[in-house]
Amino acid sequence: MTDRIAFQGIPGAYSDLACRTAFPGMATLPCQTFEAAIDAVRGGEATLAMLPTENSLSGRVPDMHTLLPDSGLSIIGEHFQRVEHCLLGVRGARIEDIRKIHSHAVALGQIRALIRDLGAAAVVEADTAGSAHLVANWGNPQSAAVASSLAAEIYGLDILRANVEDAAHNTTRFYVMAKTPRLPPVDAENLITSFVFRVRNVPAALYKAMGGFATNGVNMTRLESYMVGGQFAATQFLCEIDGHPERRDVRLALEELDFFSREIRILGVYPAAAFRLAQRAAAGAD
């Protein structure tokens, strides 16, 4: 079987574009839901899954933090995909004739200036690529979609205007998931470790648990809390740090965390993406 990478959405979605950009030699497998993409890897229909975890404008992707711990998959990499919205119309359509713009609610919220400038009505659809598919089927020159350039190619639409997003830094971060962990060497550079944990129900438990990372000089890049099972008293944390869990400083920090925690689960150890490293270098130069 040809290696395939699963994603949530239909052909032309930004997740599809992320798959093709990061793994150009792999066939993509569209899935209706995140769970279906995970199941495709678990069941052997796909080798990898590309799952969005956070966006620079809209924050974390809902449900992803609850799906991953019990997914049976491991994070083996990360990919950052620039979100470049394009205004798409049927062949021969003119931008001045557009009266309705169809897209996902989040995408519409990111192109407010375009909607205002054109005086068009914003129409919410299920997803960006789906809106491109609809516009192509309707064949109405007054209806446009906001989606990726890949969607324009797949559904035979013209790009009436590229990069119509209000913020130029709109970027989505994806986890690359696999059935089997791919643990890098302990001494490898620029590694990220992702894990979830639950602290014990004692005063200052989180403060004390986090202290081990500070005293051992371990850089923490992400810490998010969320409820478990709909209970306000049960809180789980998603955390990401620099380094391998077997490296001495990280190991000591995790041992201290374990002392104050009920549970720690490593989700993956993987190389930091070039995009992340470039941003760090740029920040260090300022």
C-alpha positions in Angstrom: 0.0 0.0 0.0 1.3 3.5 -0.8 2.1 5.5 2.2 -0.8 7.8 3.1 -1.2 10.6 5.5 -4.7 11.2 7.0 -6.3 14.6 7.7 -9.7 16.0 8.8 -11.5 17.7 6.0 -12.1 17.4 2.2 -9.5 17.8 -0.6 -8.2 21.4 -0.7 -8.5 22.0 3.0 -5.6 23.7 4.8 -4.8 20.4 6.5 -4.6 18.8 3.0 -2.2 21.6 2.0 -0.1 21.0 5.2 0.1 17.3 4.3 1.3 18.0 0.8 3.7 20.6 1.9 5.4 18.5 4.7 5.2 15.1 2.9 5.0 15.7 -0.9 5.7 12.1 -1.6 2.7 10.7 0.3 -0.9 10.4 -0.8 -3.4 12.2 1.3 -6.5 10.6 2.9 -9.4 12.9 3.6 -11.4 12.0 6.8 -14.7 13.4 8.0 -13.6 13.9 11.7 -10.4 14.1 13.7 -11.4 10.7 15.3 -11.6 9.2 11.8 -8.1 10.4 10.9 -6.8 8.9 14.1 -8.6 5.6 13.4 -7.2 5.5 9.9 -3.7 5.4 11.4 -4.6 3.0 14.1 -6.3 0.7 11.6 -3.4 0.8 9.1 -5.3 2.8 6.4 -2.7 5.6 6.8 0.9 5.7 8.0 0.6 9.2 9.5 -2.0 11.8 10.5 -1.7 15.6 10.3 -3.8 17.1 13.1 -4.0 20.9 13.9 -3.3 21.8 17.5 -3.2 25.6 17.6 -3.5 28.7 15.4 -1.6 32.0 15.8 -4.9 34.0 15.7 -7.7 31.7 17.0 -5.7 29.8 19.6 -5.9 26.1 20.4 -8.0 23.7 18.2 -11.0 22.5 20.3 -11.1 18.8 21.3 -7.6 18.1 20.2 -6.1 18.2 23.7 -8.8 15.7 24.9 -8.4 13.3 21.9 -4.6 12.9 21.9 -4.0 11.3 25.3 -6.2 8.3 24.5 -5.6 8.2 20.7 -3.0 5.4 20.9 -0.8 7.5 18.6 2.4 9.3 19.3 3.6 12.8 18.1 6.6 12.3 15.9 6.9 15.8 14.4 5.4 19.2 14.1 4.5 21.3 11.0 3.7 25.0 10.8 1.5 25.9 7.8 1.0 29.5 6.8 -2.7 30.2 6.2 -3.0 32.2 3.0 -6.6 32.9 2.2 -7.6 33.4 -1.4 -10.8 34.8 -2.8 -12.0 32.2 -5.3 -14.6 32.7 -8.0 -15.9 30.7 -11.0 -14.0 31.0 -14.3 -14.4 34.5 -15.7 -15.9 36.0 -12.5 -14.9 39.6 -11.7 -14.1 40.7 -8.2 -16.3 43.8 -8.5 -19.4 41.6 -9.2 -19.0 39.5 -6.0 -22.1 39.8 -3.7 -21.7 36.8 -1.4 -18.5 35.4 0.2 -18.8 31.8 1.5 -16.3 30.2 4.0 -15.8 28.8 7.5 -16.8 31.2 10.3 -13.2 31.5 11.5 -11.9 32.3 8.0 -14.6 34.9 7.5 -13.5 36.5 10.8 -10.0 36.8 9.4 -11.0 38.7 6.2 -13.1 41.5 7.6 -11.4 44.2 5.6 -12.1 42.4 2.3 -15.8 41.9 3.2 -16.1 45.6 4.1 -14.3 46.8 0.9 -16.4 44.6 -1.4 -19.7 45.3 0.5 -20.4 41.6 0.2 -22.5 39.4 2.5 -20.5 36.9 4.5 -22.1 33.4 4.4 -20.9 30.8 6.9 -20.2 27.3 5.6 -18.9 24.1 7.2 -15.3 24.6 6.0 -13.1 26.5 3.6 -12.6 23.8 1.0 -16.3 22.9 1.2 -17.2 26.5 0.4 -15.0 26.3 -2.7 -16.7 23.1 -3.8 -20.1 24.7 -3.4 -19.2 27.8 -5.4 -17.8 25.6 -8.2 -21.0 23.6 -8.3 -23.3 26.7 -8.3 -21.4 28.4 -11.2 -22.7 31.8 -10.0 -20.2 34.6 -10.8 -21.6 36.7 -7.9 -20.7 34.1 -5.3 -17.1 33.6 -4.1 -15.4 31.4 -1.6 -12.4 32.0 0.7 -10.1 29.0 0.8 -6.6 27.9 -0.2 -5.0 28.1 -3.6 -5.0 24.2 -3.5 -8.8 24.4 -3.3 -8.9 26.6 -6.4 -6.8 24.1 -8.3 -8.9 21.1 -7.2 -12.3 22.6 -7.9 -11.4 24.6 -11.0 -11.8 28.1 -9.6 -10.1 31.4 -10.4 -8.1 33.2 -7.7 -9.6 36.6 -7.8 -7.3 37.9 -5.1 -4.6 36.2 -3.1 -3.6 36.8 0.6 -6.9 38.5 1.6 -6.4 37.7 5.3 -6.2 40.7 7.6 -3.1 39.4 9.5 -0.1 38.3 7.6 1.2 36.1 10.5 -1.8 33.7 10.4 -0.2 30.3 10.9 -1.5 26.9 12.1 0.6 24.4 13.9 0.1 20.7 13.3 1.1 17.5 15.1 2.4 14.7 12.9 1.0 11.5 14.5 2.1 7.9 14.0 1.2 4.5 15.5 4.7 3.8 16.7 6.8 6.4 18.6 10.0 7.5 16.9 12.2 8.4 19.8 15.2 10.6 18.8 18.6 10.1 20.5 19.0 11.7 23.9 21.7 14.0 22.8 19.9 15.2 19.7 19.5 19.0 19.5 16.3 21.1 19.3 13.9 18.5 20.6 10.3 19.1 21.9 8.6 16.8 24.5 4.8 17.0 24.7 3.0 15.5 27.7 -0.2 15.7 29.8 -0.3 15.6 33.6 -2.8 16.0 36.5 -1.6 17.5 39.7 -2.5 16.2 43.2 -5.3 18.0 45.0 -3.0 19.8 47.5 -2.3 23.5 48.1 0.2 25.0 45.6 0.6 21.7 43.8 0.9 23.3 40.4 3.4 25.9 41.6 5.6 23.3 43.2 5.3 20.9 40.2 6.5 23.7 37.9 9.4 24.6 40.1 11.4 21.7 38.9 11.6 23.0 35.4 12.8 26.4 36.6 15.5 25.0 39.0 16.8 22.6 36.4 16.8 25.3 33.6 14.3 23.5 31.3 12.5 25.8 28.9 8.7 25.4 28.9 7.0 26.5 25.6 3.4 25.6 26.3 1.1 25.0 29.3 -2.6 24.8 29.0 -5.3 23.6 31.4 -8.6 22.0 30.6 -11.4 20.1 32.4 -11.5 16.3 32.4 -14.9 14.6 32.0 -16.8 17.8 32.4 -15.8 18.1 36.1 -14.7 21.5 37.3 -12.6 19.9 40.0 -10.7 17.6 37.6 -8.1 19.6 35.7 -5.5 18.2 33.2 -2.6 20.1 31.7 -1.0 19.9 28.3 2.7 20.9 28.6 5.6 21.2 26.1 9.2 21.6 27.0 12.6 21.7 25.2 14.7 18.6 25.5 14.6 14.8 25.7 12.9 13.2 28.8 16.0 11.1 29.4 18.4 14.1 29.4 19.5 14.8 32.9 18.0 18.2 33.5 14.6 17.2 31.9 14.6 13.9 33.8 15.1 15.7 37.1 12.4 18.2 36.3 9.9 15.4 35.4 10.8 13.5 38.6 9.8 16.6 40.6 6.7 17.0 38.5 5.8 13.3 39.2 6.1 13.8 42.9 3.2 16.4 42.8 1.2 14.7 40.1 -1.4 12.0 39.9 -0.5 11.1 36.3 2.0 12.0 33.6 1.7 10.7 30.0 4.3 11.5 27.3 2.6 12.2 24.0 5.7 12.4 21.9 9.4 13.5 21.6 10.2 15.0 18.3 12.4 17.6 16.5 11.4 21.2 16.6 10.3 22.4 13.1 12.5 24.8 11.1 9.8 27.4 11.4 10.0 27.4 15.2 13.8 27.6 15.1 13.7 30.5 12.7 11.3 32.4 14.9 13.5 31.8 17.9 16.5 33.0 16.0 14.7 36.2 14.9 13.5 36.8 18.4 17.0 36.4 19.8 18.3 38.9 17.2 15.9 41.7 18.3 
